Amino acid sequence: MSRSELLERYRALPLPSTTDEHWRFTDLKGFDPDAFAGTGGSGAEAATRSMLDLDTAGSVTVDEGVITIRRAPEGVRFERLDENHPRLHELVGYEEKFAAHNAAMWRTGLLVHVPAGVVLEKPLYVRVVNTVEEGSLFWRLLVIAEPGSQFTLIEEHTSARPGVRGYTNAVSEIFVEQDAKLEFVSLQNLSRETWHFATHHARVERDAELDWVAGGFGSKRGKVWIQNDLAGQGATSRVTGAYFTDGDQHLDYDTFQEHIAPSTTSDFAFKGALRDTSTAVWRGMIRVEKDAQKTNAYQENRNLMLSPTTHAVPIPGLEILANDVRCTHGATVGRVDREQLFYLMARGLTRAEAERLIVRGFFSDVLDRIELEPVRDALGAALEARIPQA
C-alpha cells in the first residue's frame, strides 16, 4: 500500500476506547495523535543521559528524526531502513490504529541484519531521542538474525528533557532464524508528558532462542504490545519485564505467546512497583495451536504497591488447542509488608532506605534473569532510584 493509502486506513480506524476489551483499563480520552506536529527543530538541546554505559560493537543515535550511525560492525547490515524492504509489515501490519499510524508516518528506521554464523561479542546499541516539544516521533526497527548468528541488541527510548510533551509510536519486527540466538533489550525512559505506543512482534524459528528484556520507567500513558511467535520446533523465548510507576503515570503491557510448532518453550515474567496514584495494566495470553504438542509455557505478573492509592490490573489468560502441553500462569498484587518495613526501620534505616531494600528484594529474581551485567545493574539502579530520598 502507498503512504497515502496507509494514511487513509489509519484515519478510518477509530481511536480505541474503554469499550474495547484490550483497552478496558487504558482511557485515551483527551488524546489526539494528530494534534502533535512532526519532528523538527534546532537539535541544540542535549538529550538526557543514557541509562547504560556500554562497550558496543555498533551504535546508532536517532535525534530529531535524523539517524546517525556512529559505528557499525564489519559484515553486519546496521543501516537506515529502506521503506521498500521486502520483510516490512510481515509481522506488524496496519490493522490496528497505532500500527497503521506508524506504517503511514514513519520516516526514520533501522535495519539490523546479522548474517548466518556471525557471533558478535559486544552488543549493538540504538538510542532514540524524542526532542521536539509537542512533537511526534515514529520509529521502525527491523531485525533479522540469520541461522546460527548470535548477538545482543539494545534499544533505548528517551526524551531530551524531563518535561518534553510529545507522542511516540514505535514498531519492531524481529526474525530469529534457525539456531540463532538474540538477546533484545528494550528500555523506555521517556518524559512523564509523553504518550507512548509500541508494537513489538518476533518470530522464532526451529531451535532458535530469543531472550527479551523490557524496562518501563517513563511516559505519561499509552500501550506496549509484545508478541512472540514460536514458529519452529524447539524454539524458545523468554521475556523479562520490569517497570516502576509513580505520580499519575499509567503503563499498559499486552503480551501474547503464540505456540505454533511442537516442543516449544516460552517464559514471560513481569514485575512492577507502583507509587502515588499511578496505574499499571498487564494482560498476558498464552495460545497453543492444535499441532503445538509438547509446549511448555509460563507467564506471571507480580505487583508491589508502595502507596495505598495505586492500582494494578493483572489479566493472565490461556487458550490451549493441543492436549499434550504444560501451561501455567500466576498474578499477584500486594502491598509492602508492614512487619518487614518496621523491622528495617527499627534497625536505624529511614523509610526510604527500607523501601529501597524491599524493592531490591522484590525485583531480585527478575533481575537475575538478565544475562548482560551492565543492563542488569542499570535496571536495578533505575528501580531503586525511583524511591524518594526522604
N, C-alpha and C positions, 0 to 999 in steps of 0.2 A: 504493500500500500504506500501511496505517496504521503509526504508530510501533511499536505492539506487534507487528504482523506483521513489520516490519523487524527488530525485536529478536530475534524467534524465528528469523528467517532467519540472522541473524548467529550466534546460538548453535548453529544446526545445522551451520554450516560449520566444518570442522576448522582448528585453527591450522596454518599452513604448516610444513612440516618440510624437512629437507635431502634427503628423497626426492623432493620436488617440484623439477622442473628449474629453475625460476626462483628457487628458494630454496636451491639446492645449496650455495652458499658463505656463506649467512647463517643461522646457527643461532639459533633463538629459544628454545632450551632455558632454562628458568628464568623465562621471561617470561609473565606472566598479565595480559592487558589489563583483566580485570575486578577486579584487585586494587587498582587506582588509584581513589581517590574522585573524585567530581565536583568541578567548580570551586566556589570559595567562599573565605571568609576575610575578613580585615580590609581588605586593599588598602593597608596602611600602608607597605609597603616599595616603594621606588622601583626601577624596572627598570634594568638595566644600560644604559649609554649606547648610543645608536644608532650603527651603523657609518657612517651617512650624515649629511651636513649639506646640506640641500636647501632651495631656494626652491620651494614647491609651489603648485599650483592648488587642491588639496584634500588634507586629511589626516584619517586615522582612527586611533584607538588602541583596541586590544582588550585589556583587563586584567581578570582575574578573571571572565571571561565577560561583562563589560559593555563594550558598544561605544560609543565617544564620537566623534562626528563633529565635528571642530574647525572644519572649513572645507570647503565644497562649491562647486564652480564653478557659475555660473548656467546653467541649461538642461541640466545633466547629472544623471542619477539616480545619486547617490552616497549610498546609504542602506542601512539594515538590510534584509537579505534576507528576503522572505516565504517561509515554508515551502511555500506553495501556488503559487509561481511556476511558470508552465507549462513553462519550459525546464529546470527542475531534473531531474536524472537522465537528461537526454537524451544526455549523453556518458559520465557516470560513474554506473553503476547500483549494484547490490548483489549482484553475482555473486561477488565476491572478499571474503575475510574482513574486511579492514580497511576497504574501501569500504562494506561492509554495516554495520560498526560505526559509521562516520561517518553513514551515512544514518539509522540508528536514533537516534543520540545527539546530533547537532549541534543547538545552540540559538542559536548566535551565527554570523552570516554577513553578507556584504556583497554588495550588487548594485552593479555599475559598468556603467551603460548610457549610452553616448555616442551622441547622435542623428546622423542622416545629415548628412555635410558639416561637422560640427563639428571644428575643429582646436584642440587645447589646446597652448599654447606651453610651459607648465610641467607637470611630472609630477604625478600623483596618488600619494599615499603612504599605505600601510597598515602599521601596526606591531602585531603580535600577540605578546602577552607571556604566557608561562607563569609564573604566580606561586606557585601553591599547592604546598607540599611534599607529595609522594606524590599529587598531583592529576592529573586528566586534562583535556585541552583538545581539544575537537572544533571545527574551523573549516571554514567553507564559503565559497567565493568563486565568484560568477557574473559573468562579464564578457561584455558584448555591445557590439561595435563595429559600428555600423550602416554602411551603404555610404558610402564616401568620408570617413569620420571618420579622425582621426589623433591619437594620444595615447600617453603613456608611463604605465605603472602599475608601482609598486614595492611589493613585499610583503616585509616583514622579520619573521622569526620569531626571538624571543629569549627569554631567561629572566630572571626578576627578580634572581637571584643566580647566581654561577658554580656553586654546588653543589646547586641545586634538583633533586630527584629527581621524575620525572614521566613522563607518557605523552602525546604529542601526535599528533593524527590530523587531517590537512588534506586537503581536496578542492578542486580548481579546475576549473571548466568554462568554456572560453573560446571565444567565437564571433567570428570575424573575417570580416565580411561583404564583399561585392564592393567592390573598390577601396579597402578600408580598410587602414590601417597601424597596427599596435600594437607597441610595444616593452614587453615584460613582463620585469620583473626580480624574481626570487625568491631571497631570501637567507636562509639558515638558520644561525643562530649560537646555538643552544640550549646549555644546560649539558651538561657531559660525563656527567651522570647521567640524562639524558632519553632515552627511547625515542621515535624519531620516524618516523612513517609518513606518506607523502603520495602522492596520486594526482592528477596534472595531465593534463588532456586538452583539446586545442584542435582546432577545426575551421576551416580556412582556405578561403574561397570564391574565386571567379573573380577573378584579378588582384589579390588581396589579399596583404599581407605581414605576417608575424609574425616579430619579432626577439626572441628569448628569451635571457635571461641567468640562469644558475643558479649560485649560490655556496653551497658546503657547507663549514662550518668547525666546527660544534658537533655535539652529540648523542652518545649512547653507542653506539647500534645501531639499525637499522631499515632501511627501504627507501623509495626515492622512484621512482615511476613517472612518466615523461613521454612522452605520445603526441601526435603531431601528425598530423592527417588533412588531406592536400592534396586537397580535395574539388571544387575548381573549376579549370577550365582557366587556366593562367598563375599559379596560386597559388605562393607562396614562403614557406618557413620556414627560419629559421636559429636553431640553439640553441647557445649557448656556455656551457660548464660549466667551473668552476674549483673545486678542493677541496684541502684540506690536512688531513691526519690526523696525530695523534701519540698518545702514551700507548698505551692499548689500544682506541682508537676503531675503529669498523667502519662504513664508509659503503657503501651499495649503491645504484647507479643502474641503472634498467632503462628504456631508451629505445626508442621504436617510431616509425618514419617510414612512414606509410601513404599511398602514392600511389594515388589513386582516379581522378583525372581526367588527361587528357593535358597535356603541356607544363608540367609542374610541377617545382619545384626544392626540394630540401631539403639542408641542410648542418649536420651535427651535429659539434661539436668539443669534446671534454672533455679537460682536463689536470689532473693531480693530483700533489701531492708528499706523501710519506709519511715519518714518523719513528718511532723506537722500535719497538713491536711492533704497530703499527696495520695495518689492512687496508682496502683499497678494492676494490670489485667494480663493474665496469661491463659491462652486457650491452646491445648495440645490435642492432636489427633493422631492415632496410630491406625493406619489402614493396611490390611493384609489381603492381597488378592488371592483368588482361589488356587492359583498354581504356586504360590509362595510358601510351600510347606517348609518345615524346619526353621521358620522365622523365630528370632529371639529379639524382642523389642521391649524397651523400658522408657518411661517418661516420668519426671517428677517436677514439682514446683513447690518450693518452701519459701515462706514469707515471714520476716521478723518485723513486728510492729513496734517502733520506738516511741510512738505517740498514740494516745487513745483516739485521736481524730483521723487517723489514716484509714485507707480502705484498700484491701487486696481481694482480687477476684480470680481464683484459680479454677479452670474448667478443663479437666482431663477427659479424653474420650477414646474409645476403641471401636473399630469397625473391622471385624475379622470374618473373612470368607473362606479361609482354609481351616483344616481340622487338626493339624499336627503342628502346633505353634506354642510359644511361651511368650505371653504379652502381659506386662504388669505396669501399674502406674500408682503414683502417690501424690497427694497435695495437702499442704498444711498452711494454716495461718495462726501464728502465735505471738504473744507479747513477751517482752523481756521478763525473765524470771525474777520476781521481786526479792526472793531469798538470795539468789545469786548476786544481784545488784547490792543488796545490803551487806553480804559477806565481803565483797570487794571494797566497798566504801568504808566498812568498819576497819579495814586494814590501811587506811590512810589515803585511798585514791579518791579523787574528785568524781562526781557523777559522770562527767565527760570521759575521764580516763577509764572508768569502769565500763561505760557503754562501749568504748573503743575496743576493750579487751573482749567483751561479749560479741561484738560484731566480728572481730577477727576469728573467734572460735566458731561462730555460725557459718562463716564462709570458708573455713579451712579445707573442708573436704572437696568443695568445688574448685578452689584454687589449686589443690593438689593434682587435679586432673589436667592442668595446663602444663604442657611439656616445656615450652620455651621460657626459661627463667626470667628474662627481662620483662616479658609480658605478665608472668605470674606476679612478680614483685610490683610492677606498675599498677596492676589491678588491685592488689592488696592495699597499696598505699593510697590509691584513689578512694577506695571504700572507707578506710579509716579516717581519711581527711574530711569526709562529709560530716563527721561528728564535731559539733562546735567545741571550741576550747573551754568554754565556760558556760 
